[in-house]
Amino acid sequence: MKRILLPILAVAAVVQINAQITYHDYAPDEEIHATYAGESISIDFDNDQNPELLIYGTKHDTTFSGFPVTLTGFAMTTYGNTEVLGRTTTVGTETVLEADSLLPGFTIDGSSTYVNSSTPSVFPGVGLNADASGFASVGQFAGAGEKYFGVKFDISGSTHYAWVKVEVSATHDTCVIDSYGYETSASTAIDAGDMGSGTVSVEESSFAADVVVQENSFRLEGMAQGEVTVFNVLGEIQLTRRITSDVIYLDNSSLSSGVYFIRCRKGMEVITFKVYKP
């Protein structure tokens, strides 16, 4: 049985408070390409000169369900005790090792399932995506825009959690590594995209918005001429509203207690807040 590697989409979240996060933004972004020779970039979350993982592009001649194909895509090699949030599943007759494609705000912690690149495979590593020369195109990163994957790794015998933000082209041949962050407190969860402020921003935004949770409403400020959408942890839309004034109160009395995402959009700019409704 052959093995290839690719990701699936996952959504979930919880509020994280008082995070101690180290954040690194590649400026300019790192870009690697899928070729037979391969291009790669290593990530050293804690800057101890011992990278936790290697992201690389590859072209690899193999077979898929008995057919000769060339796999094109991106995967990761994990070092030491490093693991990537993901799973093993089956596509056709192939065993597939997947890195989960995460939305902003997904909570990366010990409750998730992780995999590492020690498992032998046709397409070695933990896969971001794989395209089998038109025979099969699998994975959720390619052509999906900016997405995150989750990582857990070891510092002096203690587990730490991290995220990496990447974007893979729809043609499976280019991968952009945008940024990463990790929680410096051992065994402490981190939300995908959290840079330490407690706010997950899908894009860098020039406008300032604020959300306050009140007894039966969300108080929003700074959203005039914008649009607000409230999602639950499954990514399902719960409320949506166009905003005409600078301060509004969004009735949330119909929502049950729990974690929600409030996405504030002005034009092409977006800020997403994570809130807890008692």
C-alpha positions as CSV (number, residue, x, y, z in Angstrom):
1,M,0.0,0.0,0.0
2,K,1.4,3.4,-1.1
3,R,1.4,6.5,1.0
4,I,0.9,10.1,-0.1
5,L,0.4,13.2,1.9
6,L,-2.1,16.0,2.0
7,P,-4.3,18.0,4.4
8,I,-8.0,18.3,5.3
9,L,-10.0,21.3,6.5
10,A,-10.7,21.7,10.2
11,V,-12.4,24.4,12.3
12,A,-12.7,24.9,16.0
13,A,-11.6,27.4,18.6
14,V,-11.5,28.6,22.2
15,V,-10.6,31.9,23.8
16,Q,-7.0,32.2,25.0
17,I,-6.1,34.8,27.6
18,N,-2.7,36.2,28.7
19,A,-0.9,34.4,25.9
20,Q,2.9,34.6,25.9
21,I,3.5,34.3,22.2
22,T,6.7,34.7,20.2
23,Y,5.7,35.9,16.7
24,H,7.8,36.0,13.5
25,D,6.7,37.6,10.3
26,Y,8.8,36.9,7.2
27,A,9.4,40.2,5.4
28,P,9.4,39.6,2.5
29,D,7.5,36.3,2.6
30,E,9.5,33.2,1.9
31,E,8.6,31.4,-1.4
32,I,9.5,27.9,-2.4
33,H,8.7,25.8,-5.5
34,A,7.9,22.2,-6.2
35,T,10.6,20.8,-8.5
36,Y,12.6,17.6,-8.8
37,A,15.5,19.3,-7.2
38,G,13.3,20.7,-4.4
39,E,13.4,24.0,-2.5
40,S,12.9,24.2,1.2
41,I,12.9,26.4,4.3
42,S,13.5,25.4,7.9
43,I,11.6,26.8,10.8
44,D,13.2,27.2,14.2
45,F,10.4,28.4,16.5
46,D,12.5,29.0,19.6
47,N,15.7,30.2,17.7
48,D,18.0,27.6,19.4
49,Q,19.7,26.8,16.1
50,N,17.9,23.4,16.0
51,P,15.0,23.7,13.5
52,E,11.7,21.9,14.4
53,L,10.6,21.3,10.9
54,L,11.5,21.7,7.2
55,I,8.9,22.7,4.6
56,Y,9.8,21.6,1.1
57,G,8.5,21.3,-2.4
58,T,8.9,18.2,-4.5
59,K,8.2,16.5,-7.8
60,H,8.2,12.7,-7.4
61,D,7.6,9.9,-9.9
62,T,5.6,7.1,-8.3
63,T,2.4,5.2,-8.7
64,F,-1.1,6.1,-7.5
65,S,-3.7,3.3,-7.3
66,G,-1.5,1.3,-9.7
67,F,-1.0,4.1,-12.2
68,P,2.3,5.8,-12.9
69,V,2.1,9.5,-11.9
70,T,4.2,12.5,-11.0
71,L,3.3,13.9,-7.6
72,T,3.8,17.6,-7.3
73,G,3.3,19.5,-4.0
74,F,4.6,20.4,-0.6
75,A,5.3,18.6,2.6
76,M,7.1,18.8,5.9
77,T,9.9,16.9,7.6
78,T,9.6,17.0,11.4
79,Y,12.7,16.8,13.6
80,G,13.0,15.4,17.1
81,N,9.7,15.2,18.9
82,T,8.0,17.7,16.6
83,E,4.6,16.7,15.3
84,V,2.0,18.4,13.0
85,L,-1.7,18.6,13.7
86,G,-3.2,16.1,11.2
87,R,-4.2,12.5,10.7
88,T,-3.9,9.3,8.7
89,T,-6.7,8.4,6.3
90,T,-7.3,6.7,3.0
91,V,-7.8,8.0,-0.5
92,G,-8.7,5.2,-2.9
93,T,-6.2,2.4,-2.1
94,E,-3.6,4.8,-0.7
95,T,-2.8,5.5,2.9
96,V,-2.6,9.3,3.3
97,L,-0.8,11.3,5.9
98,E,-2.5,14.7,6.2
99,A,-1.7,18.0,7.8
100,D,-4.9,19.7,8.8
101,S,-5.7,23.1,7.1
102,L,-6.7,25.4,9.9
103,L,-8.8,28.5,9.9
104,P,-7.8,31.6,12.0
105,G,-8.6,31.0,15.6
106,F,-8.4,27.2,15.6
107,T,-7.1,26.1,19.0
108,I,-3.9,24.1,18.8
109,D,-3.5,22.1,22.0
110,G,-3.1,18.5,23.4
111,S,-6.7,17.5,22.5
112,S,-5.9,17.4,18.8
113,T,-4.4,14.5,16.8
114,Y,-0.8,14.9,15.5
115,V,1.4,13.1,13.0
116,N,5.1,13.1,12.2
117,S,7.2,12.4,9.1
118,S,8.7,9.2,10.5
119,T,6.0,7.1,8.8
120,P,7.4,5.7,5.5
121,S,5.6,7.0,2.4
122,V,5.8,7.5,-1.3
123,F,5.6,11.3,-0.7
124,P,7.6,11.5,2.5
125,G,6.8,14.0,5.3
126,V,3.6,15.5,6.5
127,G,1.8,16.8,3.4
128,L,0.3,20.2,2.7
129,N,-1.0,19.0,-0.7
130,A,-0.4,16.6,-3.6
131,D,-1.3,16.7,-7.2
132,A,-0.9,13.4,-9.2
133,S,-0.5,14.8,-12.7
134,G,-4.2,15.3,-13.3
135,F,-5.0,11.8,-12.1
136,A,-5.8,13.0,-8.6
137,S,-5.6,16.3,-6.9
138,V,-5.9,16.1,-3.1
139,G,-5.5,18.4,-0.2
140,Q,-7.0,21.6,1.1
141,F,-4.1,24.0,1.0
142,A,-3.7,24.4,-2.8
143,G,-5.7,27.3,-4.1
144,A,-7.3,27.9,-0.7
145,G,-5.6,31.2,0.1
146,E,-3.8,31.8,3.4
147,K,-4.2,28.9,5.8
148,Y,-2.5,27.7,9.0
149,F,-1.2,24.4,10.2
150,G,-0.6,23.5,13.8
151,V,2.6,22.2,15.4
152,K,3.6,20.8,18.8
153,F,7.3,20.6,19.7
154,D,9.7,20.2,22.6
155,I,11.7,22.7,24.5
156,S,13.8,21.2,27.3
157,G,11.5,18.3,27.8
158,S,8.3,20.4,27.8
159,T,5.6,20.5,25.0
160,H,4.9,23.8,23.3
161,Y,2.3,24.6,20.6
162,A,2.8,26.7,17.4
163,W,1.2,27.8,14.2
164,V,2.5,28.4,10.7
165,K,0.7,30.5,8.0
166,V,1.2,29.4,4.4
167,E,-0.4,29.8,1.0
168,V,-0.1,27.1,-1.7
169,S,-0.9,28.0,-5.3
170,A,-3.8,26.4,-7.1
171,T,-1.3,24.8,-9.5
172,H,0.5,23.1,-6.6
173,D,3.9,24.5,-7.6
174,T,4.4,27.5,-5.3
175,C,4.2,27.8,-1.5
176,V,4.5,31.1,0.4
177,I,5.5,31.0,4.1
178,D,4.1,34.1,5.6
179,S,4.7,33.9,9.4
180,Y,4.6,31.8,12.5
181,G,4.0,32.0,16.2
182,Y,4.5,29.8,19.2
183,E,3.3,29.8,22.9
184,T,6.4,30.2,25.1
185,S,4.5,28.8,28.2
186,A,4.8,25.0,28.3
187,S,1.6,22.9,27.7
188,T,-0.4,26.1,26.9
189,A,-2.7,26.2,23.9
190,I,-2.3,28.7,21.1
191,D,-4.9,29.9,18.5
192,A,-3.9,29.8,14.8
193,G,-2.9,33.3,13.9
194,D,-2.7,34.7,17.4
195,M,0.3,37.1,17.5
196,G,0.0,37.6,21.3
197,S,-2.7,40.3,21.3
198,G,-5.6,37.8,21.7
199,T,-6.9,39.0,18.4
200,V,-6.7,36.9,15.2
201,S,-6.5,39.2,12.2
202,V,-7.0,37.6,8.8
203,E,-5.3,40.5,7.1
204,E,-3.4,43.5,8.2
205,S,-6.1,46.2,8.7
206,S,-5.8,49.9,8.8
207,F,-9.1,50.4,10.6
208,A,-9.6,49.9,14.4
209,A,-12.6,47.9,15.7
210,D,-13.5,46.8,19.2
211,V,-15.9,44.2,20.6
212,V,-17.3,44.0,24.1
213,V,-19.5,41.1,25.3
214,Q,-22.4,42.3,27.3
215,E,-25.3,40.4,28.9
216,N,-27.5,40.0,25.8
217,S,-25.4,41.7,23.1
218,F,-22.1,42.3,21.4
219,R,-21.1,45.9,21.6
220,L,-19.1,46.9,18.4
221,E,-17.3,50.1,17.9
222,G,-15.4,51.4,14.9
223,M,-17.4,49.5,12.3
224,A,-19.3,52.2,10.5
225,Q,-20.0,51.3,6.8
226,G,-18.8,47.8,7.5
227,E,-20.2,44.3,7.8
228,V,-20.2,42.0,10.8
229,T,-20.7,38.2,10.8
230,V,-20.8,36.0,13.8
231,F,-19.7,32.3,13.5
232,N,-19.7,29.5,15.9
233,V,-16.7,27.1,16.4
234,L,-17.9,24.9,13.5
235,G,-17.7,27.9,11.1
236,E,-21.5,28.2,10.8
237,I,-22.9,31.7,10.5
238,Q,-25.1,32.7,13.4
239,L,-25.6,36.4,12.9
240,T,-24.8,38.9,10.1
241,R,-25.4,42.6,9.9
242,R,-24.4,45.7,7.9
243,I,-23.3,48.6,10.1
244,T,-24.3,52.2,9.5
245,S,-23.1,53.8,12.8
246,D,-19.9,53.8,14.7
247,V,-21.3,52.0,17.8
248,I,-23.9,49.3,17.6
249,Y,-25.3,46.6,19.8
250,L,-25.8,43.2,18.2
251,D,-28.4,41.1,20.0
252,N,-26.9,37.7,20.9
253,S,-29.7,36.5,23.2
254,S,-30.5,33.7,20.8
255,L,-27.0,32.3,21.0
256,S,-26.1,29.6,23.6
257,S,-23.1,30.0,25.9
258,G,-19.7,29.3,24.2
259,V,-17.0,30.6,21.9
260,Y,-17.8,32.7,18.8
261,F,-15.9,34.5,16.1
262,I,-16.9,38.0,15.2
263,R,-15.6,38.9,11.8
264,C,-15.5,42.6,11.0
265,R,-15.1,43.5,7.4
266,K,-14.6,46.9,5.7
267,G,-14.0,46.5,2.0
268,M,-11.2,44.1,1.6
269,E,-9.9,44.5,5.2
270,V,-10.9,42.0,7.9
271,I,-10.4,41.7,11.6
272,T,-11.7,38.6,13.4
273,F,-12.3,38.6,17.2
274,K,-12.7,35.5,19.4
275,V,-15.2,36.0,22.2
276,Y,-16.9,34.0,24.9
277,K,-20.6,34.4,25.5
278,P,-21.4,33.4,29.1
